[in-house]
Each structure stands twice: as structure tokens, then as C-alpha cells.
């Protein structure tokens, strides 16, 4: 997968996330994907497989009445790795999330699929409070 193809691929995946378009998202994920979310809250931990990732996406939307989104500012790549530098935004039970973060992706270049995704946020304590509210 070429660098520009990978960037376009990840931008399309984030756009699919924003629209809850599971077809777009599912096309880009390896069946054995590992999705890691930091913290100590209902969405944290390791999820394995497409269905668990789709459940995470649905839950993030449901828990925020559809306000959770990821505004991507830049995507950088190096070989099978990519990072999306973003701002995470949402509202939940009177709390407002507006925080810089990074999500890293490991790509199986032969299949063109994401095999691992990890989220990193600026303030883990606030994120825990936000998702646990």
C-alpha cells in the first residue's frame, strides 16, 4: 500500500466512523483486529475482532447521544504504521470532551487491512470521568 493510499484509506475510515457507516469501517479492518482504548471506564481495554470494534463504535455514539467524534488534523505514515493526530470531541451527562489525542494503526500491507489500533489521549483521568459518568 502506498503512503498516499494509506492516508486516503484512514481518512475514509474516520469519515465512516463519523457517519456510523459500518460498511466503510468493516472493509478496512482485519478480522483479527486488536483495538486498544486506555483507561478505566466502560469503553477501555482490548477489543478483538470486527464485531467488538463495531460494538465499541456503537457504544461511543450511544453513550454520547451521537456527539462523539474524531476531528483528524493530520495522518502520518511510516511503513506499516500510521498515526492520526486528532481532537476527540463529545458531550456526556454535562461533561464536554475536547481533547487532543493520537490513534496509531498497524497495517497488514499485503492485505491492506488494519490489524491493530491504539488510542492515546492527553488526560486519561478526565477521559475516565467522561466515559464513566
Phi and psi in degrees as GROMACS dihedral restraints (atoms count N, CA, C in turn):
[ dihedral_restraints ]
;  ai    aj    ak    al  type     phi  dphi    fc
    3     4     5     6     1   -73.7    20    10
    4     5     6     7     1   155.6    20    10
    6     7     8     9     1   -54.5    20    10
    7     8     9    10     1   -47.5    20    10
    9    10    11    12     1   -65.7    20    10
   10    11    12    13     1   -35.7    20    10
   12    13    14    15     1   -64.3    20    10
   13    14    15    16     1   -40.8    20    10
   15    16    17    18     1   -64.9    20    10
   16    17    18    19     1   -43.4    20    10
   18    19    20    21     1   -62.9    20    10
   19    20    21    22     1   -45.8    20    10
   21    22    23    24     1   -60.9    20    10
   22    23    24    25     1   -41.2    20    10
   24    25    26    27     1   -59.8    20    10
   25    26    27    28     1   -46.8    20    10
   27    28    29    30     1   -71.1    20    10
   28    29    30    31     1   -35.1    20    10
   30    31    32    33     1   -63.5    20    10
   31    32    33    34     1   -41.9    20    10
   33    34    35    36     1   -63.3    20    10
   34    35    36    37     1   -39.1    20    10
   36    37    38    39     1   -63.9    20    10
   37    38    39    40     1   -41.8    20    10
   39    40    41    42     1   -67.4    20    10
   40    41    42    43     1   -37.1    20    10
   42    43    44    45     1   -64.9    20    10
   43    44    45    46     1   -39.5    20    10
   45    46    47    48     1   -62.7    20    10
   46    47    48    49     1   -39.4    20    10
   48    49    50    51     1   -59.9    20    10
   49    50    51    52     1   -45.5    20    10
   51    52    53    54     1   -61.0    20    10
   52    53    54    55     1   -32.9    20    10
   54    55    56    57     1   -97.2    20    10
   55    56    57    58     1     1.9    20    10
   57    58    59    60     1    57.0    20    10
   58    59    60    61     1    35.0    20    10
   60    61    62    63     1   -87.6    20    10
   61    62    63    64     1    93.7    20    10
   63    64    65    66     1   -68.1    20    10
   64    65    66    67     1   -25.9    20    10
   66    67    68    69     1   -63.1    20    10
   67    68    69    70     1   -45.0    20    10
   69    70    71    72     1   -64.8    20    10
   70    71    72    73     1   -45.2    20    10
   72    73    74    75     1   -64.7    20    10
   73    74    75    76     1   -47.6    20    10
   75    76    77    78     1   -61.2    20    10
   76    77    78    79     1   -36.0    20    10
   78    79    80    81     1   -60.2    20    10
   79    80    81    82     1   -29.3    20    10
   81    82    83    84     1   -95.1    20    10
   82    83    84    85     1    -3.8    20    10
   84    85    86    87     1  -105.1    20    10
   85    86    87    88     1   136.4    20    10
   87    88    89    90     1   -70.3    20    10
   88    89    90    91     1   145.9    20    10
   90    91    92    93     1   -55.1    20    10
   91    92    93    94     1   -30.0    20    10
   93    94    95    96     1   -97.8    20    10
   94    95    96    97     1    18.4    20    10
   96    97    98    99     1   -50.0    20    10
   97    98    99   100     1   143.6    20    10
   99   100   101   102     1  -115.2    20    10
  100   101   102   103     1   123.7    20    10
  102   103   104   105     1  -118.9    20    10
  103   104   105   106     1   119.0    20    10
  105   106   107   108     1  -112.5    20    10
  106   107   108   109     1   130.8    20    10
  108   109   110   111     1  -124.5    20    10
  109   110   111   112     1   125.0    20    10
  111   112   113   114     1   -73.9    20    10
  112   113   114   115     1   165.0    20    10
  114   115   116   117     1   109.9    20    10
  115   116   117   118     1  -169.3    20    10
  117   118   119   120     1  -135.4    20    10
  118   119   120   121     1    79.3    20    10
  120   121   122   123     1  -157.4    20    10
  121   122   123   124     1   174.9    20    10
  123   124   125   126     1   -59.7    20    10
  124   125   126   127     1   -24.2    20    10
  126   127   128   129     1   -98.5    20    10
  127   128   129   130     1    -4.1    20    10
  129   130   131   132     1   -78.8    20    10
  130   131   132   133     1   161.8    20    10
  132   133   134   135     1   111.7    20    10
  133   134   135   136     1  -170.3    20    10
  135   136   137   138     1  -100.9    20    10
  136   137   138   139     1   130.4    20    10
  138   139   140   141     1  -114.9    20    10
  139   140   141   142     1   137.9    20    10
  141   142   143   144     1  -124.1    20    10
  142   143   144   145     1   127.4    20    10
  144   145   146   147     1    98.5    20    10
  145   146   147   148     1   154.7    20    10
  147   148   149   150     1   -60.2    20    10
  148   149   150   151     1   -43.2    20    10
  150   151   152   153     1   -61.7    20    10
  151   152   153   154     1   -38.5    20    10
  153   154   155   156     1   -69.0    20    10
  154   155   156   157     1   -35.6    20    10
  156   157   158   159     1   -67.7    20    10
  157   158   159   160     1   -43.3    20    10
  159   160   161   162     1   -61.6    20    10
  160   161   162   163     1   -37.7    20    10
  162   163   164   165     1   -62.8    20    10
  163   164   165   166     1   -41.7    20    10
  165   166   167   168     1   -60.3    20    10
  166   167   168   169     1   -44.9    20    10
  168   169   170   171     1   -63.6    20    10
  169   170   171   172     1   -46.7    20    10
  171   172   173   174     1   -60.9    20    10
  172   173   174   175     1   -43.3    20    10
  174   175   176   177     1   -63.9    20    10
  175   176   177   178     1   -41.3    20    10
  177   178   179   180     1   -62.9    20    10
  178   179   180   181     1   -36.7    20    10
  180   181   182   183     1   -71.6    20    10
  181   182   183   184     1   -45.4    20    10
  183   184   185   186     1   -62.9    20    10
  184   185   186   187     1   -43.5    20    10
  186   187   188   189     1   -68.3    20    10
  187   188   189   190     1   -19.7    20    10
  189   190   191   192     1  -114.5    20    10
  190   191   192   193     1    15.9    20    10
  192   193   194   195     1    51.4    20    10
  193   194   195   196     1    38.5    20    10
  195   196   197   198     1    79.9    20    10
  196   197   198   199     1     9.6    20    10
  198   199   200   201     1   -90.2    20    10
  199   200   201   202     1   -14.9    20    10
  201   202   203   204     1   -69.4    20    10
  202   203   204   205     1   130.6    20    10
  204   205   206   207     1  -151.0    20    10
  205   206   207   208     1   164.0    20    10
  207   208   209   210     1  -123.4    20    10
  208   209   210   211     1   113.7    20    10
  210   211   212   213     1   -93.1    20    10
  211   212   213   214     1   108.8    20    10
  213   214   215   216     1   -83.2    20    10
  214   215   216   217     1   127.8    20    10
  216   217   218   219     1   -98.4    20    10
  217   218   219   220     1   -38.5    20    10
  219   220   221   222     1  -158.7    20    10
  220   221   222   223     1   144.2    20    10
  222   223   224   225     1  -121.2    20    10
  223   224   225   226     1   128.5    20    10
  225   226   227   228     1  -119.4    20    10
  226   227   228   229     1   148.2    20    10
  228   229   230   231     1  -135.4    20    10
  229   230   231   232     1   155.3    20    10
  231   232   233   234     1  -156.8    20    10
  232   233   234   235     1   104.6    20    10
  234   235   236   237     1    61.6    20    10
  235   236   237   238     1  -129.0    20    10
  237   238   239   240     1   -84.0    20    10
  238   239   240   241     1     9.3    20    10
  240   241   242   243     1  -113.5    20    10
  241   242   243   244     1   147.1    20    10
  243   244   245   246     1  -144.8    20    10
  244   245   246   247     1   155.3    20    10
  246   247   248   249     1  -136.8    20    10
  247   248   249   250     1   133.8    20    10
  249   250   251   252     1  -105.2    20    10
  250   251   252   253     1   117.1    20    10
  252   253   254   255     1   -90.7    20    10
  253   254   255   256     1   121.7    20    10
  255   256   257   258     1  -142.9    20    10
  256   257   258   259     1   172.6    20    10
  258   259   260   261     1  -118.7    20    10
  259   260   261   262     1   127.4    20    10
  261   262   263   264     1   -92.9    20    10
  262   263   264   265     1   132.3    20    10
  264   265   266   267     1  -134.6    20    10
  265   266   267   268     1   147.0    20    10
  267   268   269   270     1   174.6    20    10
  268   269   270   271     1   170.5    20    10
  270   271   272   273     1  -132.8    20    10
  271   272   273   274     1   139.4    20    10
  273   274   275   276     1  -155.8    20    10
  274   275   276   277     1   118.7    20    10
  276   277   278   279     1    48.4    20    10
  277   278   279   280     1    47.2    20    10
  279   280   281   282     1    84.2    20    10
  280   281   282   283     1    -5.0    20    10
  282   283   284   285     1   -98.9    20    10
  283   284   285   286     1   142.5    20    10
  285   286   287   288     1  -115.5    20    10
  286   287   288   289     1   122.0    20    10
  288   289   290   291     1   -96.7    20    10
  289   290   291   292     1   123.1    20    10
  291   292   293   294     1  -150.4    20    10
  292   293   294   295     1    93.5    20    10
  294   295   296   297     1  -142.0    20    10
  295   296   297   298     1   137.0    20    10
  297   298   299   300     1   -70.2    20    10
  298   299   300   301     1   149.9    20    10
  300   301   302   303     1  -164.0    20    10
  301   302   303   304     1   174.3    20    10
  303   304   305   306     1  -136.2    20    10
  304   305   306   307     1   139.9    20    10
  306   307   308   309     1  -121.1    20    10
  307   308   309   310     1   126.8    20    10
  309   310   311   312     1  -100.3    20    10
  310   311   312   313     1   150.5    20    10
  312   313   314   315     1  -133.2    20    10
  313   314   315   316     1   136.1    20    10
  315   316   317   318     1  -107.9    20    10
  316   317   318   319     1   129.3    20    10
  318   319   320   321     1  -112.0    20    10
  319   320   321   322     1   132.5    20    10
  321   322   323   324     1   -81.8    20    10
  322   323   324   325     1   103.0    20    10
  324   325   326   327     1   -67.0    20    10
  325   326   327   328     1   -29.7    20    10
  327   328   329   330     1   -65.9    20    10
  328   329   330   331     1   -38.2    20    10
  330   331   332   333     1   -97.1    20    10
  331   332   333   334     1   -15.2    20    10
  333   334   335   336     1    67.3    20    10
  334   335   336   337     1    37.3    20    10
  336   337   338   339     1  -127.1    20    10
  337   338   339   340     1   147.3    20    10
  339   340   341   342     1   -76.4    20    10
  340   341   342   343     1   125.1    20    10
  342   343   344   345     1  -105.7    20    10
  343   344   345   346     1   -17.1    20    10
  345   346   347   348     1  -152.2    20    10
  346   347   348   349     1   139.3    20    10
  348   349   350   351     1  -137.9    20    10
  349   350   351   352     1   133.9    20    10
  351   352   353   354     1  -131.1    20    10
  352   353   354   355     1   134.1    20    10
  354   355   356   357     1  -102.1    20    10
  355   356   357   358     1   137.0    20    10
  357   358   359   360     1  -129.2    20    10
  358   359   360   361     1   131.3    20    10
  360   361   362   363     1  -122.2    20    10
  361   362   363   364     1   162.3    20    10
  363   364   365   366     1   -71.4    20    10
  364   365   366   367     1   -40.1    20    10
  366   367   368   369     1  -132.2    20    10
  367   368   369   370     1    90.6    20    10
  369   370   371   372     1   -58.7    20    10
  370   371   372   373     1   -38.8    20    10
  372   373   374   375     1   -62.6    20    10
  373   374   375   376     1   -43.4    20    10
  375   376   377   378     1   -67.1    20    10
  376   377   378   379     1   -41.2    20    10
  378   379   380   381     1   -61.3    20    10
  379   380   381   382     1   -41.5    20    10
  381   382   383   384     1   -58.6    20    10
  382   383   384   385     1   -47.4    20    10
  384   385   386   387     1   -62.9    20    10
  385   386   387   388     1   -41.2    20    10
  387   388   389   390     1   -61.5    20    10
  388   389   390   391     1   -53.5    20    10
  390   391   392   393     1   -75.8    20    10
  391   392   393   394     1   -21.2    20    10
  393   394   395   396     1   -89.0    20    10
  394   395   396   397     1   -10.1    20    10
